[in-house]
Each structure stands twice: as C-alpha cells, then as structure tokens.
C-alpha cells in the first residue's frame, strides 16, 4: 500500500502498530517514536495539501532536513513500499 491521500492515515497507523508489535525497543525508543509522530504528521499535512506523488513529495520534503527526519521518512517509505 503506497502512501496516498486516501490511505495515508491508515498507513501511518499501521506503521506505528507494527513498530509496537515487532519493533526493536533499542531502536524505536519512546523519544524516537515522538520524533516519528511529529515528522509523519507534518508529512501527512503536506501530502493532503499537495497534488504531487506522495513518495516523491516525502523524499523532497526531507532532502535538506536533519538526519533524524530523513531516517524517519526513509524508514516509513521502506515500510510503505514493502507492505504492498
């Protein structure tokens, strides 16, 4: 399921559910999850307001972002493209 305006909220919810169920607690710390929530909420707003492809918009959005934001978006993109 690729991110789109229609399925993005469900995909983000599934991403966090899978992290909770299967994620490595040493990687997905509570602090890291707060960053994930913030970054993905910003991305969700951008996608809902844009006419661009969701994945290209996500990649463009973090092109000049701090490393942690890039990491979150890259992880989410990988999750989204692998959950097809």
DRENTOR-860088 format. One record per atom (N, C-alpha, C, O, CB): residue number from 1; chain; x, y, z. Coordinates in nm, 2 decimals, m for minus. Glycine has a CB too. Layout:
node torlum->NUM figu->A x->X y->Y z->Z
...
This chain:
node torlum->1 figu->A x->0.09 y->m0.12 z->0.00
node torlum->1 figu->A x->0.00 y->0.00 z->0.00
node torlum->1 figu->A x->0.09 y->0.12 z->0.00
node torlum->1 figu->A x->0.15 y->0.15 z->0.10
node torlum->1 figu->A x->m0.10 y->0.00 z->0.12
node torlum->2 figu->A x->0.10 y->0.19 z->m0.11
node torlum->2 figu->A x->0.18 y->0.31 z->m0.12
node torlum->2 figu->A x->0.10 y->0.43 z->m0.06
node torlum->2 figu->A x->m0.02 y->0.43 z->m0.06
node torlum->2 figu->A x->0.22 y->0.35 z->m0.26
node torlum->3 figu->A x->0.17 y->0.53 z->0.00
node torlum->3 figu->A x->0.10 y->0.64 z->0.06
node torlum->3 figu->A x->0.03 y->0.72 z->m0.04
node torlum->3 figu->A x->0.08 y->0.75 z->m0.15
node torlum->3 figu->A x->0.20 y->0.73 z->0.13
node torlum->4 figu->A x->m0.09 y->0.75 z->m0.01
node torlum->4 figu->A x->m0.18 y->0.84 z->m0.09
node torlum->4 figu->A x->m0.27 y->0.92 z->0.00
node torlum->4 figu->A x->m0.27 y->0.90 z->0.12
node torlum->4 figu->A x->m0.26 y->0.76 z->m0.20
node torlum->5 figu->A x->m0.33 y->1.02 z->m0.06
node torlum->5 figu->A x->m0.42 y->1.10 z->0.02
node torlum->5 figu->A x->m0.53 y->1.01 z->0.09
node torlum->5 figu->A x->m0.58 y->1.05 z->0.20
node torlum->5 figu->A x->m0.49 y->1.21 z->m0.07
node torlum->6 figu->A x->m0.57 y->0.91 z->0.02
node torlum->6 figu->A x->m0.68 y->0.83 z->0.08
node torlum->6 figu->A x->m0.64 y->0.73 z->0.18
node torlum->6 figu->A x->m0.71 y->0.71 z->0.28
node torlum->6 figu->A x->m0.74 y->0.75 z->m0.04
node torlum->7 figu->A x->m0.52 y->0.67 z->0.17
node torlum->7 figu->A x->m0.48 y->0.57 z->0.27
node torlum->7 figu->A x->m0.37 y->0.61 z->0.37
node torlum->7 figu->A x->m0.33 y->0.53 z->0.45
node torlum->7 figu->A x->m0.43 y->0.45 z->0.19
node torlum->8 figu->A x->m0.32 y->0.73 z->0.36
node torlum->8 figu->A x->m0.21 y->0.78 z->0.44
node torlum->8 figu->A x->m0.24 y->0.76 z->0.59
node torlum->8 figu->A x->m0.15 y->0.71 z->0.66
node torlum->8 figu->A x->m0.17 y->0.92 z->0.41
node torlum->9 figu->A x->m0.35 y->0.81 z->0.64
node torlum->9 figu->A x->m0.37 y->0.80 z->0.79
node torlum->9 figu->A x->m0.37 y->0.65 z->0.83
node torlum->9 figu->A x->m0.32 y->0.62 z->0.94
node torlum->9 figu->A x->m0.51 y->0.86 z->0.82
node torlum->10 figu->A x->m0.43 y->0.56 z->0.75
node torlum->10 figu->A x->m0.43 y->0.42 z->0.79
node torlum->10 figu->A x->m0.29 y->0.36 z->0.78
node torlum->10 figu->A x->m0.25 y->0.28 z->0.86
node torlum->10 figu->A x->m0.53 y->0.34 z->0.69
node torlum->11 figu->A x->m0.21 y->0.40 z->0.68
node torlum->11 figu->A x->m0.08 y->0.35 z->0.66
node torlum->11 figu->A x->0.01 y->0.39 z->0.78
node torlum->11 figu->A x->0.09 y->0.32 z->0.83
node torlum->11 figu->A x->m0.02 y->0.40 z->0.53
node torlum->12 figu->A x->0.00 y->0.52 z->0.82
node torlum->12 figu->A x->0.08 y->0.57 z->0.94
node torlum->12 figu->A x->0.03 y->0.49 z->1.06
node torlum->12 figu->A x->0.12 y->0.45 z->1.14
node torlum->12 figu->A x->0.06 y->0.72 z->0.96
node torlum->13 figu->A x->m0.09 y->0.47 z->1.08
node torlum->13 figu->A x->m0.14 y->0.39 z->1.20
node torlum->13 figu->A x->m0.09 y->0.25 z->1.19
node torlum->13 figu->A x->m0.04 y->0.20 z->1.30
node torlum->13 figu->A x->m0.30 y->0.39 z->1.20
node torlum->14 figu->A x->m0.08 y->0.19 z->1.08
node torlum->14 figu->A x->m0.03 y->0.05 z->1.06
node torlum->14 figu->A x->0.12 y->0.05 z->1.09
node torlum->14 figu->A x->0.17 y->m0.04 z->1.15
node torlum->14 figu->A x->m0.06 y->0.00 z->0.92
node torlum->15 figu->A x->0.19 y->0.15 z->1.05
node torlum->15 figu->A x->0.33 y->0.17 z->1.07
node torlum->15 figu->A x->0.36 y->0.17 z->1.22
node torlum->15 figu->A x->0.45 y->0.09 z->1.27
node torlum->15 figu->A x->0.39 y->0.30 z->1.01
node torlum->16 figu->A x->0.29 y->0.25 z->1.30
node torlum->16 figu->A x->0.31 y->0.26 z->1.44
node torlum->16 figu->A x->0.27 y->0.13 z->1.51
node torlum->16 figu->A x->0.33 y->0.09 z->1.61
node torlum->16 figu->A x->0.24 y->0.38 z->1.50
node torlum->17 figu->A x->0.16 y->0.07 z->1.46
node torlum->17 figu->A x->0.12 y->m0.06 z->1.52
node torlum->17 figu->A x->0.22 y->m0.17 z->1.50
node torlum->17 figu->A x->0.25 y->m0.25 z->1.59
node torlum->17 figu->A x->m0.02 y->m0.10 z->1.46
node torlum->18 figu->A x->0.28 y->m0.17 z->1.38
node torlum->18 figu->A x->0.38 y->m0.27 z->1.36
node torlum->18 figu->A x->0.51 y->m0.25 z->1.44
node torlum->18 figu->A x->0.58 y->m0.34 z->1.48
node torlum->18 figu->A x->0.42 y->m0.28 z->1.21
node torlum->19 figu->A x->0.54 y->m0.12 z->1.46
node torlum->19 figu->A x->0.66 y->m0.09 z->1.54
node torlum->19 figu->A x->0.63 y->m0.13 z->1.68
node torlum->19 figu->A x->0.72 y->m0.19 z->1.75
node torlum->19 figu->A x->0.69 y->0.07 z->1.54
node torlum->20 figu->A x->0.51 y->m0.11 z->1.73
node torlum->20 figu->A x->0.47 y->m0.15 z->1.87
node torlum->20 figu->A x->0.48 y->m0.30 z->1.88
node torlum->20 figu->A x->0.53 y->m0.36 z->1.98
node torlum->20 figu->A x->0.33 y->m0.10 z->1.90
node torlum->21 figu->A x->0.43 y->m0.37 z->1.78
node torlum->21 figu->A x->0.42 y->m0.52 z->1.79
node torlum->21 figu->A x->0.56 y->m0.59 z->1.76
node torlum->21 figu->A x->0.59 y->m0.69 z->1.82
node torlum->21 figu->A x->0.32 y->m0.57 z->1.69
node torlum->22 figu->A x->0.64 y->m0.53 z->1.66
node torlum->22 figu->A x->0.75 y->m0.60 z->1.62
node torlum->22 figu->A x->0.88 y->m0.52 z->1.63
node torlum->22 figu->A x->0.99 y->m0.58 z->1.60
node torlum->22 figu->A x->0.73 y->m0.64 z->1.48
node torlum->23 figu->A x->0.88 y->m0.40 z->1.66
node torlum->23 figu->A x->1.00 y->m0.31 z->1.65
node torlum->23 figu->A x->1.09 y->m0.34 z->1.76
node torlum->23 figu->A x->1.06 y->m0.38 z->1.87
node torlum->23 figu->A x->0.96 y->m0.17 z->1.66
node torlum->24 figu->A x->1.22 y->m0.32 z->1.74
node torlum->24 figu->A x->1.33 y->m0.33 z->1.83
node torlum->24 figu->A x->1.32 y->m0.21 z->1.93
node torlum->24 figu->A x->1.34 y->m0.10 z->1.89
node torlum->24 figu->A x->1.47 y->m0.34 z->1.76
node torlum->25 figu->A x->1.30 y->m0.24 z->2.06
node torlum->25 figu->A x->1.29 y->m0.14 z->2.16
node torlum->25 figu->A x->1.41 y->m0.05 z->2.17
node torlum->25 figu->A x->1.41 y->0.06 z->2.22
node torlum->25 figu->A x->1.25 y->m0.20 z->2.29
node torlum->26 figu->A x->1.53 y->m0.11 z->2.13
node torlum->26 figu->A x->1.65 y->m0.03 z->2.14
node torlum->26 figu->A x->1.66 y->0.07 z->2.03
node torlum->26 figu->A x->1.73 y->0.17 z->2.04
node torlum->26 figu->A x->1.77 y->m0.13 z->2.14
node torlum->27 figu->A x->1.60 y->0.04 z->1.92
node torlum->27 figu->A x->1.59 y->0.14 z->1.80
node torlum->27 figu->A x->1.47 y->0.23 z->1.82
node torlum->27 figu->A x->1.49 y->0.35 z->1.81
node torlum->27 figu->A x->1.58 y->0.06 z->1.67
node torlum->28 figu->A x->1.36 y->0.18 z->1.84
node torlum->28 figu->A x->1.23 y->0.26 z->1.85
node torlum->28 figu->A x->1.21 y->0.29 z->1.99
node torlum->28 figu->A x->1.11 y->0.25 z->2.05
node torlum->28 figu->A x->1.12 y->0.18 z->1.78
node torlum->29 figu->A x->1.29 y->0.38 z->2.04
node torlum->29 figu->A x->1.27 y->0.43 z->2.18
node torlum->29 figu->A x->1.15 y->0.52 z->2.19
node torlum->29 figu->A x->1.10 y->0.56 z->2.08
node torlum->29 figu->A x->1.40 y->0.50 z->2.23
node torlum->30 figu->A x->1.11 y->0.55 z->2.30
node torlum->30 figu->A x->0.99 y->0.65 z->2.32
node torlum->30 figu->A x->1.03 y->0.78 z->2.26
node torlum->30 figu->A x->0.94 y->0.85 z->2.20
node torlum->30 figu->A x->0.95 y->0.66 z->2.46
node torlum->31 figu->A x->1.15 y->0.83 z->2.27
node torlum->31 figu->A x->1.19 y->0.96 z->2.22
node torlum->31 figu->A x->1.19 y->0.95 z->2.07
node torlum->31 figu->A x->1.15 y->1.05 z->2.00
node torlum->31 figu->A x->1.33 y->0.99 z->2.27
node torlum->32 figu->A x->1.24 y->0.84 z->2.01
node torlum->32 figu->A x->1.24 y->0.83 z->1.86
node torlum->32 figu->A x->1.10 y->0.82 z->1.81
node torlum->32 figu->A x->1.07 y->0.88 z->1.70
node torlum->32 figu->A x->1.32 y->0.70 z->1.82
node torlum->33 figu->A x->1.01 y->0.76 z->1.88
node torlum->33 figu->A x->0.87 y->0.75 z->1.84
node torlum->33 figu->A x->0.80 y->0.89 z->1.84
node torlum->33 figu->A x->0.72 y->0.91 z->1.75
node torlum->33 figu->A x->0.79 y->0.65 z->1.92
node torlum->34 figu->A x->0.84 y->0.97 z->1.93
node torlum->34 figu->A x->0.78 y->1.11 z->1.93
node torlum->34 figu->A x->0.83 y->1.18 z->1.81
node torlum->34 figu->A x->0.75 y->1.26 z->1.75
node torlum->34 figu->A x->0.83 y->1.18 z->2.06
node torlum->35 figu->A x->0.96 y->1.17 z->1.77
node torlum->35 figu->A x->1.01 y->1.23 z->1.65
node torlum->35 figu->A x->0.93 y->1.17 z->1.53
node torlum->35 figu->A x->0.89 y->1.25 z->1.44
node torlum->35 figu->A x->1.16 y->1.21 z->1.64
node torlum->36 figu->A x->0.91 y->1.04 z->1.53
node torlum->36 figu->A x->0.84 y->0.98 z->1.42
node torlum->36 figu->A x->0.70 y->1.04 z->1.40
node torlum->36 figu->A x->0.66 y->1.08 z->1.29
node torlum->36 figu->A x->0.83 y->0.83 z->1.44
node torlum->37 figu->A x->0.63 y->1.05 z->1.51
node torlum->37 figu->A x->0.49 y->1.11 z->1.51
node torlum->37 figu->A x->0.49 y->1.25 z->1.46
node torlum->37 figu->A x->0.41 y->1.28 z->1.38
node torlum->37 figu->A x->0.43 y->1.10 z->1.65
node torlum->38 figu->A x->0.59 y->1.33 z->1.50
node torlum->38 figu->A x->0.59 y->1.47 z->1.46
node torlum->38 figu->A x->0.62 y->1.48 z->1.31
node torlum->38 figu->A x->0.56 y->1.55 z->1.24
node torlum->38 figu->A x->0.70 y->1.54 z->1.54
node torlum->39 figu->A x->0.73 y->1.40 z->1.27
node torlum->39 figu->A x->0.77 y->1.41 z->1.13
node torlum->39 figu->A x->0.66 y->1.36 z->1.03
node torlum->39 figu->A x->0.62 y->1.42 z->0.93
node torlum->39 figu->A x->0.89 y->1.33 z->1.10
node torlum->40 figu->A x->0.60 y->1.25 z->1.07
node torlum->40 figu->A x->0.49 y->1.19 z->0.98
node torlum->40 figu->A x->0.36 y->1.27 z->0.99
node torlum->40 figu->A x->0.29 y->1.27 z->0.89
node torlum->40 figu->A x->0.46 y->1.04 z->1.03
node torlum->41 figu->A x->0.33 y->1.34 z->1.09
node torlum->41 figu->A x->0.22 y->1.43 z->1.10
node torlum->41 figu->A x->0.24 y->1.54 z->1.00
node torlum->41 figu->A x->0.15 y->1.58 z->0.93
node torlum->41 figu->A x->0.19 y->1.48 z->1.24
node torlum->42 figu->A x->0.36 y->1.60 z->1.00
node torlum->42 figu->A x->0.40 y->1.71 z->0.90
node torlum->42 figu->A x->0.39 y->1.66 z->0.76
node torlum->42 figu->A x->0.34 y->1.72 z->0.67
node torlum->42 figu->A x->0.54 y->1.76 z->0.93
node torlum->43 figu->A x->0.44 y->1.53 z->0.74
node torlum->43 figu->A x->0.43 y->1.48 z->0.60
node torlum->43 figu->A x->0.29 y->1.45 z->0.56
node torlum->43 figu->A x->0.25 y->1.48 z->0.44
node torlum->43 figu->A x->0.51 y->1.34 z->0.60
node torlum->44 figu->A x->0.20 y->1.41 z->0.65
node torlum->44 figu->A x->0.06 y->1.38 z->0.62
node torlum->44 figu->A x->0.00 y->1.51 z->0.58
node torlum->44 figu->A x->m0.08 y->1.51 z->0.48
node torlum->44 figu->A x->m0.01 y->1.32 z->0.74
node torlum->45 figu->A x->0.02 y->1.62 z->0.65
node torlum->45 figu->A x->m0.03 y->1.75 z->0.61
node torlum->45 figu->A x->0.01 y->1.79 z->0.47
node torlum->45 figu->A x->m0.07 y->1.84 z->0.39
node torlum->45 figu->A x->0.01 y->1.86 z->0.71
node torlum->46 figu->A x->0.14 y->1.77 z->0.44
node torlum->46 figu->A x->0.19 y->1.81 z->0.31
node torlum->46 figu->A x->0.12 y->1.73 z->0.20
node torlum->46 figu->A x->0.08 y->1.78 z->0.10
node torlum->46 figu->A x->0.34 y->1.79 z->0.30
node torlum->47 figu->A x->0.11 y->1.60 z->0.22
node torlum->47 figu->A x->0.05 y->1.51 z->0.12
node torlum->47 figu->A x->m0.10 y->1.55 z->0.10
node torlum->47 figu->A x->m0.14 y->1.55 z->m0.02
node torlum->47 figu->A x->0.06 y->1.37 z->0.16
node torlum->48 figu->A x->m0.17 y->1.57 z->0.20
node torlum->48 figu->A x->m0.31 y->1.61 z->0.19
node torlum->48 figu->A x->m0.33 y->1.74 z->0.12
node torlum->48 figu->A x->m0.44 y->1.76 z->0.06
node torlum->48 figu->A x->m0.37 y->1.61 z->0.33
node torlum->49 figu->A x->m0.23 y->1.83 z->0.12
node torlum->49 figu->A x->m0.25 y->1.96 z->0.06
node torlum->49 figu->A x->m0.18 y->1.97 z->m0.08
node torlum->49 figu->A x->m0.20 y->2.07 z->m0.15
node torlum->49 figu->A x->m0.18 y->2.07 z->0.15
node torlum->50 figu->A x->m0.11 y->1.86 z->m0.12
node torlum->50 figu->A x->m0.04 y->1.86 z->m0.24
node torlum->50 figu->A x->m0.10 y->1.79 z->m0.36
node torlum->50 figu->A x->m0.19 y->1.70 z->m0.33
node torlum->50 figu->A x->0.10 y->1.81 z->m0.22
node torlum->51 figu->A x->m0.06 y->1.81 z->m0.48
node torlum->51 figu->A x->m0.10 y->1.74 z->m0.59
node torlum->51 figu->A x->0.01 y->1.65 z->m0.64
node torlum->51 figu->A x->m0.01 y->1.57 z->m0.74
node torlum->51 figu->A x->m0.14 y->1.83 z->m0.71
node torlum->52 figu->A x->0.12 y->1.65 z->m0.58
node torlum->52 figu->A x->0.24 y->1.57 z->m0.62
node torlum->52 figu->A x->0.22 y->1.42 z->m0.57
node torlum->52 figu->A x->0.13 y->1.39 z->m0.49
node torlum->52 figu->A x->0.37 y->1.62 z->m0.56
node torlum->53 figu->A x->0.30 y->1.33 z->m0.63
node torlum->53 figu->A x->0.30 y->1.19 z->m0.59
node torlum->53 figu->A x->0.35 y->1.19 z->m0.44
node torlum->53 figu->A x->0.44 y->1.26 z->m0.40
node torlum->53 figu->A x->0.39 y->1.11 z->m0.68
node torlum->54 figu->A x->0.29 y->1.11 z->m0.36
node torlum->54 figu->A x->0.32 y->1.10 z->m0.22
node torlum->54 figu->A x->0.46 y->1.07 z->m0.19
node torlum->54 figu->A x->0.53 y->1.14 z->m0.11
node torlum->54 figu->A x->0.23 y->1.00 z->m0.15
node torlum->55 figu->A x->0.52 y->0.97 z->m0.25
node torlum->55 figu->A x->0.65 y->0.93 z->m0.23
node torlum->55 figu->A x->0.75 y->1.03 z->m0.27
node torlum->55 figu->A x->0.85 y->1.06 z->m0.20
node torlum->55 figu->A x->0.69 y->0.79 z->m0.29
node torlum->56 figu->A x->0.73 y->1.09 z->m0.39
node torlum->56 figu->A x->0.83 y->1.19 z->m0.43
node torlum->56 figu->A x->0.82 y->1.32 z->m0.34
node torlum->56 figu->A x->0.92 y->1.38 z->m0.32
node torlum->56 figu->A x->0.80 y->1.23 z->m0.58
node torlum->57 figu->A x->0.70 y->1.35 z->m0.29
node torlum->57 figu->A x->0.68 y->1.46 z->m0.20
node torlum->57 figu->A x->0.75 y->1.43 z->m0.07
node torlum->57 figu->A x->0.82 y->1.52 z->m0.02
node torlum->57 figu->A x->0.53 y->1.49 z->m0.18
node torlum->58 figu->A x->0.74 y->1.31 z->m0.02
node torlum->58 figu->A x->0.81 y->1.28 z->0.11
node torlum->58 figu->A x->0.96 y->1.29 z->0.09
node torlum->58 figu->A x->1.03 y->1.35 z->0.18
node torlum->58 figu->A x->0.77 y->1.14 z->0.15
node torlum->59 figu->A x->1.01 y->1.24 z->m0.02
node torlum->59 figu->A x->1.16 y->1.25 z->m0.04
node torlum->59 figu->A x->1.20 y->1.39 z->m0.06
node torlum->59 figu->A x->1.31 y->1.43 z->m0.01
node torlum->59 figu->A x->1.20 y->1.17 z->m0.17
node torlum->60 figu->A x->1.13 y->1.47 z->m0.13
node torlum->60 figu->A x->1.16 y->1.61 z->m0.15
node torlum->60 figu->A x->1.15 y->1.69 z->m0.02
node torlum->60 figu->A x->1.24 y->1.77 z->0.01
node torlum->60 figu->A x->1.07 y->1.68 z->m0.25
node torlum->61 figu->A x->1.06 y->1.66 z->0.07
node torlum->61 figu->A x->1.04 y->1.72 z->0.19
node torlum->61 figu->A x->1.16 y->1.71 z->0.29
node torlum->61 figu->A x->1.19 y->1.80 z->0.36
node torlum->61 figu->A x->0.91 y->1.67 z->0.26
node torlum->62 figu->A x->1.22 y->1.60 z->0.28
node torlum->62 figu->A x->1.33 y->1.57 z->0.38
node torlum->62 figu->A x->1.47 y->1.59 z->0.31
node torlum->62 figu->A x->1.57 y->1.56 z->0.37
node torlum->62 figu->A x->1.32 y->1.44 z->0.43
node torlum->63 figu->A x->1.47 y->1.63 z->0.19
node torlum->63 figu->A x->1.60 y->1.64 z->0.12
node torlum->63 figu->A x->1.71 y->1.72 z->0.20
node torlum->63 figu->A x->1.82 y->1.68 z->0.21
node torlum->63 figu->A x->1.58 y->1.71 z->m0.02
node torlum->64 figu->A x->1.67 y->1.83 z->0.25
node torlum->64 figu->A x->1.76 y->1.92 z->0.33
node torlum->64 figu->A x->1.73 y->1.92 z->0.48
node torlum->64 figu->A x->1.77 y->2.01 z->0.55
node torlum->64 figu->A x->1.75 y->2.06 z->0.28
node torlum->65 figu->A x->1.65 y->1.82 z->0.52
node torlum->65 figu->A x->1.62 y->1.81 z->0.67
node torlum->65 figu->A x->1.73 y->1.75 z->0.75
node torlum->65 figu->A x->1.82 y->1.69 z->0.69
node torlum->65 figu->A x->1.49 y->1.72 z->0.68
node torlum->66 figu->A x->1.72 y->1.76 z->0.88
node torlum->66 figu->A x->1.82 y->1.69 z->0.97
node torlum->66 figu->A x->1.82 y->1.54 z->0.95
node torlum->66 figu->A x->1.72 y->1.49 z->0.90
node torlum->66 figu->A x->1.79 y->1.73 z->1.12
node torlum->67 figu->A x->1.92 y->1.48 z->0.98
node torlum->67 figu->A x->1.94 y->1.34 z->0.96
node torlum->67 figu->A x->1.83 y->1.25 z->1.02
node torlum->67 figu->A x->1.78 y->1.15 z->0.96
node torlum->67 figu->A x->2.08 y->1.29 z->1.01
node torlum->68 figu->A x->1.79 y->1.29 z->1.14
node torlum->68 figu->A x->1.68 y->1.21 z->1.21
node torlum->68 figu->A x->1.55 y->1.21 z->1.13
node torlum->68 figu->A x->1.48 y->1.11 z->1.13
node torlum->68 figu->A x->1.66 y->1.26 z->1.35
node torlum->69 figu->A x->1.52 y->1.33 z->1.08
node torlum->69 figu->A x->1.40 y->1.33 z->1.00
node torlum->69 figu->A x->1.41 y->1.25 z->0.87
node torlum->69 figu->A x->1.31 y->1.19 z->0.83
node torlum->69 figu->A x->1.36 y->1.48 z->0.96
node torlum->70 figu->A x->1.52 y->1.26 z->0.81
node torlum->70 figu->A x->1.55 y->1.18 z->0.69
node torlum->70 figu->A x->1.53 y->1.03 z->0.72
node torlum->70 figu->A x->1.47 y->0.95 z->0.65
node torlum->70 figu->A x->1.69 y->1.20 z->0.63
node torlum->71 figu->A x->1.59 y->0.99 z->0.83
node torlum->71 figu->A x->1.58 y->0.85 z->0.88
node torlum->71 figu->A x->1.44 y->0.80 z->0.90
node torlum->71 figu->A x->1.40 y->0.69 z->0.85
node torlum->71 figu->A x->1.66 y->0.83 z->1.01
node torlum->72 figu->A x->1.36 y->0.89 z->0.96
node torlum->72 figu->A x->1.22 y->0.85 z->0.98
node torlum->72 figu->A x->1.14 y->0.84 z->0.85
node torlum->72 figu->A x->1.07 y->0.74 z->0.83
node torlum->72 figu->A x->1.15 y->0.96 z->1.07
node torlum->73 figu->A x->1.16 y->0.93 z->0.76
node torlum->73 figu->A x->1.09 y->0.93 z->0.63
node torlum->73 figu->A x->1.14 y->0.81 z->0.55
node torlum->73 figu->A x->1.06 y->0.74 z->0.49
node torlum->73 figu->A x->1.10 y->1.06 z->0.56
node torlum->74 figu->A x->1.27 y->0.79 z->0.55
node torlum->74 figu->A x->1.32 y->0.67 z->0.47
node torlum->74 figu->A x->1.27 y->0.54 z->0.53
node torlum->74 figu->A x->1.23 y->0.45 z->0.45
node torlum->74 figu->A x->1.47 y->0.67 z->0.47
node torlum->75 figu->A x->1.26 y->0.53 z->0.66
node torlum->75 figu->A x->1.20 y->0.41 z->0.72
node torlum->75 figu->A x->1.06 y->0.39 z->0.69
node torlum->75 figu->A x->1.01 y->0.28 z->0.65
node torlum->75 figu->A x->1.22 y->0.41 z->0.87
node torlum->76 figu->A x->0.98 y->0.50 z->0.69
node torlum->76 figu->A x->0.84 y->0.49 z->0.66
node torlum->76 figu->A x->0.82 y->0.46 z->0.51
node torlum->76 figu->A x->0.73 y->0.38 z->0.48
node torlum->76 figu->A x->0.77 y->0.63 z->0.69
node torlum->77 figu->A x->0.90 y->0.52 z->0.42
node torlum->77 figu->A x->0.89 y->0.49 z->0.28
node torlum->77 figu->A x->0.92 y->0.34 z->0.25
node torlum->77 figu->A x->0.85 y->0.27 z->0.18
node torlum->77 figu->A x->0.99 y->0.58 z->0.19
node torlum->78 figu->A x->1.02 y->0.29 z->0.32
node torlum->78 figu->A x->1.05 y->0.15 z->0.31
node torlum->78 figu->A x->0.94 y->0.06 z->0.35
node torlum->78 figu->A x->0.90 y->m0.03 z->0.29
node torlum->78 figu->A x->1.18 y->0.11 z->0.39
node torlum->79 figu->A x->0.88 y->0.10 z->0.47
node torlum->79 figu->A x->0.76 y->0.03 z->0.52
node torlum->79 figu->A x->0.65 y->0.03 z->0.42
node torlum->79 figu->A x->0.59 y->m0.07 z->0.39
node torlum->79 figu->A x->0.72 y->0.09 z->0.65
node torlum->80 figu->A x->0.62 y->0.15 z->0.37
node torlum->80 figu->A x->0.51 y->0.17 z->0.28
node torlum->80 figu->A x->0.53 y->0.09 z->0.15
node torlum->80 figu->A x->0.43 y->0.03 z->0.10
node torlum->80 figu->A x->0.49 y->0.32 z->0.25
node torlum->81 figu->A x->0.65 y->0.09 z->0.10
node torlum->81 figu->A x->0.67 y->0.02 z->m0.03
node torlum->81 figu->A x->0.68 y->m0.13 z->m0.01
node torlum->81 figu->A x->0.65 y->m0.21 z->m0.11
node torlum->81 figu->A x->0.79 y->0.07 z->m0.10
node torlum->82 figu->A x->0.72 y->m0.18 z->0.10
node torlum->82 figu->A x->0.73 y->m0.32 z->0.13
node torlum->82 figu->A x->0.59 y->m0.38 z->0.18
node torlum->82 figu->A x->0.58 y->m0.50 z->0.18
node torlum->82 figu->A x->0.83 y->m0.35 z->0.24
node torlum->83 figu->A x->0.50 y->m0.30 z->0.21
node torlum->83 figu->A x->0.37 y->m0.35 z->0.26
node torlum->83 figu->A x->0.27 y->m0.36 z->0.15
node torlum->83 figu->A x->0.15 y->m0.38 z->0.17
node torlum->83 figu->A x->0.32 y->m0.26 z->0.37
node torlum->84 figu->A x->0.32 y->m0.35 z->0.02
node torlum->84 figu->A x->0.22 y->m0.36 z->m0.09
node torlum->84 figu->A x->0.17 y->m0.50 z->m0.10
node torlum->84 figu->A x->0.09 y->m0.53 z->m0.19
node torlum->84 figu->A x->0.29 y->m0.33 z->m0.22
